[in-house]
Structures are given as structure tokens and as C-alpha cells.
Amino acid sequence: MTQPAQLITPDGKKIDLSPDQYRQMKGLLDMRQRRQTTRSRVRMKAAIQAGHGMTAGGGSLTEALIQERAQERAREDAKLDWFKN
């Protein structure tokens, strides 16, 4: 015995769907999801392209990150040394 498909509305109302109605609804929802994914990829690509080259000619962000991490490790080591003594 198969269980009938149900659509639950935002209000919590349950609507029984026939197999044909279920397939139609699933197709609509799948299409909506694909459109949203495509839009988000387009927005992400646009953001990456907009940010490309923003720091060109400036200091190296990688070098700044390495220095920041080294300073952070030194602070952590100093805290640990303080606790040990």
C-alpha cells in the first residue's frame, strides 16, 4: 500500500495530491530550485569578478596573513608560558 503524497502549506494545512498532481508540483519546485541555484552562481561569479584586482599594486594579502598568524601564535605561546610558570 502506498501512502498518498501530501502538500503542507505554510499555514500547516495538508492537501492530498494525486500522483499526477505530485509530479507536476515536484517539477515546478525542482525548476524553481534550479533557477535559484543558477542565479546564486551568477551573483557569486559577479562578486568574484568585481573583487578581482582590487589589491593589485598593494601589499601581499598572503604575506599579511602569514604575519598575522605568526603574531597570533606568539601571543598564544606567551599565554601558555604564563600558565606554565
Biotite code that builds the C-alpha atoms (Angstrom):
import biotite.structure as struc

atoms = struc.array([
    struc.Atom([0.000, 0.000, 0.000], chain_id="A", res_id=1, res_name="MET", atom_name="CA", element="C"),
    struc.Atom([1.396, 3.350, -0.978], chain_id="A", res_id=2, res_name="THR", atom_name="CA", element="C"),
    struc.Atom([0.899, 6.489, 1.017], chain_id="A", res_id=3, res_name="GLN", atom_name="CA", element="C"),
    struc.Atom([-0.660, 9.427, -0.865], chain_id="A", res_id=4, res_name="PRO", atom_name="CA", element="C"),
    struc.Atom([1.539, 12.456, -1.317], chain_id="A", res_id=5, res_name="ALA", atom_name="CA", element="C"),
    struc.Atom([0.667, 15.483, 0.755], chain_id="A", res_id=6, res_name="GLN", atom_name="CA", element="C"),
    struc.Atom([1.430, 19.134, 0.270], chain_id="A", res_id=7, res_name="LEU", atom_name="CA", element="C"),
    struc.Atom([1.792, 21.055, 3.525], chain_id="A", res_id=8, res_name="ILE", atom_name="CA", element="C"),
    struc.Atom([1.080, 24.763, 3.211], chain_id="A", res_id=9, res_name="THR", atom_name="CA", element="C"),
    struc.Atom([2.920, 27.428, 5.232], chain_id="A", res_id=10, res_name="PRO", atom_name="CA", element="C"),
    struc.Atom([-0.219, 27.592, 7.432], chain_id="A", res_id=11, res_name="ASP", atom_name="CA", element="C"),
    struc.Atom([0.162, 23.870, 8.211], chain_id="A", res_id=12, res_name="GLY", atom_name="CA", element="C"),
    struc.Atom([-2.806, 22.771, 6.118], chain_id="A", res_id=13, res_name="LYS", atom_name="CA", element="C"),
    struc.Atom([-2.336, 19.347, 4.492], chain_id="A", res_id=14, res_name="LYS", atom_name="CA", element="C"),
    struc.Atom([-3.539, 18.777, 0.932], chain_id="A", res_id=15, res_name="ILE", atom_name="CA", element="C"),
    struc.Atom([-3.633, 15.270, -0.528], chain_id="A", res_id=16, res_name="ASP", atom_name="CA", element="C"),
    struc.Atom([-2.191, 15.088, -4.044], chain_id="A", res_id=17, res_name="LEU", atom_name="CA", element="C"),
    struc.Atom([-2.846, 12.581, -6.772], chain_id="A", res_id=18, res_name="SER", atom_name="CA", element="C"),
    struc.Atom([0.240, 11.052, -8.422], chain_id="A", res_id=19, res_name="PRO", atom_name="CA", element="C"),
    struc.Atom([-0.184, 13.381, -11.422], chain_id="A", res_id=20, res_name="ASP", atom_name="CA", element="C"),
    struc.Atom([-0.521, 16.440, -9.201], chain_id="A", res_id=21, res_name="GLN", atom_name="CA", element="C"),
    struc.Atom([2.538, 15.331, -7.230], chain_id="A", res_id=22, res_name="TYR", atom_name="CA", element="C"),
    struc.Atom([4.651, 15.029, -10.389], chain_id="A", res_id=23, res_name="ARG", atom_name="CA", element="C"),
    struc.Atom([3.516, 18.471, -11.576], chain_id="A", res_id=24, res_name="GLN", atom_name="CA", element="C"),
    struc.Atom([4.254, 20.072, -8.198], chain_id="A", res_id=25, res_name="MET", atom_name="CA", element="C"),
    struc.Atom([7.640, 18.353, -7.938], chain_id="A", res_id=26, res_name="LYS", atom_name="CA", element="C"),
    struc.Atom([8.537, 19.576, -11.435], chain_id="A", res_id=27, res_name="GLY", atom_name="CA", element="C"),
    struc.Atom([7.637, 23.149, -10.510], chain_id="A", res_id=28, res_name="LEU", atom_name="CA", element="C"),
    struc.Atom([9.636, 23.022, -7.280], chain_id="A", res_id=29, res_name="LEU", atom_name="CA", element="C"),
    struc.Atom([12.649, 21.424, -8.989], chain_id="A", res_id=30, res_name="ASP", atom_name="CA", element="C"),
    struc.Atom([12.595, 24.110, -11.700], chain_id="A", res_id=31, res_name="MET", atom_name="CA", element="C"),
    struc.Atom([12.435, 26.837, -9.052], chain_id="A", res_id=32, res_name="ARG", atom_name="CA", element="C"),
    struc.Atom([15.429, 25.321, -7.232], chain_id="A", res_id=33, res_name="GLN", atom_name="CA", element="C"),
    struc.Atom([17.469, 25.152, -10.456], chain_id="A", res_id=34, res_name="ARG", atom_name="CA", element="C"),
    struc.Atom([16.703, 28.818, -11.196], chain_id="A", res_id=35, res_name="ARG", atom_name="CA", element="C"),
    struc.Atom([17.758, 29.892, -7.690], chain_id="A", res_id=36, res_name="GLN", atom_name="CA", element="C"),
    struc.Atom([20.997, 27.905, -7.937], chain_id="A", res_id=37, res_name="THR", atom_name="CA", element="C"),
    struc.Atom([21.772, 29.444, -11.320], chain_id="A", res_id=38, res_name="THR", atom_name="CA", element="C"),
    struc.Atom([21.086, 32.943, -10.010], chain_id="A", res_id=39, res_name="ARG", atom_name="CA", element="C"),
    struc.Atom([23.288, 32.431, -6.953], chain_id="A", res_id=40, res_name="SER", atom_name="CA", element="C"),
    struc.Atom([26.136, 31.163, -9.154], chain_id="A", res_id=41, res_name="ARG", atom_name="CA", element="C"),
    struc.Atom([25.788, 34.212, -11.392], chain_id="A", res_id=42, res_name="VAL", atom_name="CA", element="C"),
    struc.Atom([25.843, 36.550, -8.370], chain_id="A", res_id=43, res_name="ARG", atom_name="CA", element="C"),
    struc.Atom([28.899, 34.789, -6.907], chain_id="A", res_id=44, res_name="MET", atom_name="CA", element="C"),
    struc.Atom([30.754, 34.964, -10.197], chain_id="A", res_id=45, res_name="LYS", atom_name="CA", element="C"),
    struc.Atom([29.921, 38.686, -10.497], chain_id="A", res_id=46, res_name="ALA", atom_name="CA", element="C"),
    struc.Atom([31.193, 39.327, -6.959], chain_id="A", res_id=47, res_name="ALA", atom_name="CA", element="C"),
    struc.Atom([34.442, 37.499, -7.666], chain_id="A", res_id=48, res_name="ILE", atom_name="CA", element="C"),
    struc.Atom([34.948, 39.403, -10.903], chain_id="A", res_id=49, res_name="GLN", atom_name="CA", element="C"),
    struc.Atom([34.188, 42.718, -9.166], chain_id="A", res_id=50, res_name="ALA", atom_name="CA", element="C"),
    struc.Atom([36.797, 41.997, -6.484], chain_id="A", res_id=51, res_name="GLY", atom_name="CA", element="C"),
    struc.Atom([39.453, 40.751, -8.903], chain_id="A", res_id=52, res_name="HIS", atom_name="CA", element="C"),
    struc.Atom([42.481, 43.038, -8.854], chain_id="A", res_id=53, res_name="GLY", atom_name="CA", element="C"),
    struc.Atom([41.242, 45.253, -6.024], chain_id="A", res_id=54, res_name="MET", atom_name="CA", element="C"),
    struc.Atom([44.541, 44.921, -4.161], chain_id="A", res_id=55, res_name="THR", atom_name="CA", element="C"),
    struc.Atom([46.781, 44.922, -7.220], chain_id="A", res_id=56, res_name="ALA", atom_name="CA", element="C"),
    struc.Atom([49.858, 47.010, -6.595], chain_id="A", res_id=57, res_name="GLY", atom_name="CA", element="C"),
    struc.Atom([49.378, 46.859, -2.840], chain_id="A", res_id=58, res_name="GLY", atom_name="CA", element="C"),
    struc.Atom([50.885, 44.594, -0.224], chain_id="A", res_id=59, res_name="GLY", atom_name="CA", element="C"),
    struc.Atom([50.581, 40.840, -0.463], chain_id="A", res_id=60, res_name="SER", atom_name="CA", element="C"),
    struc.Atom([47.491, 39.596, 1.348], chain_id="A", res_id=61, res_name="LEU", atom_name="CA", element="C"),
    struc.Atom([49.114, 36.189, 1.786], chain_id="A", res_id=62, res_name="THR", atom_name="CA", element="C"),
    struc.Atom([52.164, 37.733, 3.422], chain_id="A", res_id=63, res_name="GLU", atom_name="CA", element="C"),
    struc.Atom([49.926, 39.807, 5.705], chain_id="A", res_id=64, res_name="ALA", atom_name="CA", element="C"),
    struc.Atom([48.026, 36.668, 6.686], chain_id="A", res_id=65, res_name="LEU", atom_name="CA", element="C"),
    struc.Atom([51.260, 34.787, 7.448], chain_id="A", res_id=66, res_name="ILE", atom_name="CA", element="C"),
    struc.Atom([52.480, 37.657, 9.628], chain_id="A", res_id=67, res_name="GLN", atom_name="CA", element="C"),
    struc.Atom([49.155, 37.874, 11.439], chain_id="A", res_id=68, res_name="GLU", atom_name="CA", element="C"),
    struc.Atom([49.167, 34.140, 12.143], chain_id="A", res_id=69, res_name="ARG", atom_name="CA", element="C"),
    struc.Atom([52.763, 34.325, 13.429], chain_id="A", res_id=70, res_name="ALA", atom_name="CA", element="C"),
    struc.Atom([51.787, 37.123, 15.809], chain_id="A", res_id=71, res_name="GLN", atom_name="CA", element="C"),
    struc.Atom([48.768, 35.136, 16.958], chain_id="A", res_id=72, res_name="GLU", atom_name="CA", element="C"),
    struc.Atom([50.932, 32.061, 17.633], chain_id="A", res_id=73, res_name="ARG", atom_name="CA", element="C"),
    struc.Atom([53.377, 34.211, 19.611], chain_id="A", res_id=74, res_name="ALA", atom_name="CA", element="C"),
    struc.Atom([50.525, 35.584, 21.763], chain_id="A", res_id=75, res_name="ARG", atom_name="CA", element="C"),
    struc.Atom([49.217, 32.054, 22.369], chain_id="A", res_id=76, res_name="GLU", atom_name="CA", element="C"),
    struc.Atom([52.695, 30.820, 23.297], chain_id="A", res_id=77, res_name="ASP", atom_name="CA", element="C"),
    struc.Atom([53.097, 33.736, 25.728], chain_id="A", res_id=78, res_name="ALA", atom_name="CA", element="C"),
    struc.Atom([49.770, 32.855, 27.377], chain_id="A", res_id=79, res_name="LYS", atom_name="CA", element="C"),
    struc.Atom([50.767, 29.197, 27.677], chain_id="A", res_id=80, res_name="LEU", atom_name="CA", element="C"),
    struc.Atom([54.155, 30.146, 29.142], chain_id="A", res_id=81, res_name="ASP", atom_name="CA", element="C"),
    struc.Atom([52.387, 32.355, 31.685], chain_id="A", res_id=82, res_name="TRP", atom_name="CA", element="C"),
    struc.Atom([50.123, 29.460, 32.719], chain_id="A", res_id=83, res_name="PHE", atom_name="CA", element="C"),
    struc.Atom([53.041, 27.020, 32.957], chain_id="A", res_id=84, res_name="LYS", atom_name="CA", element="C"),
    struc.Atom([55.036, 29.311, 35.267], chain_id="A", res_id=85, res_name="ASN", atom_name="CA", element="C"),
])
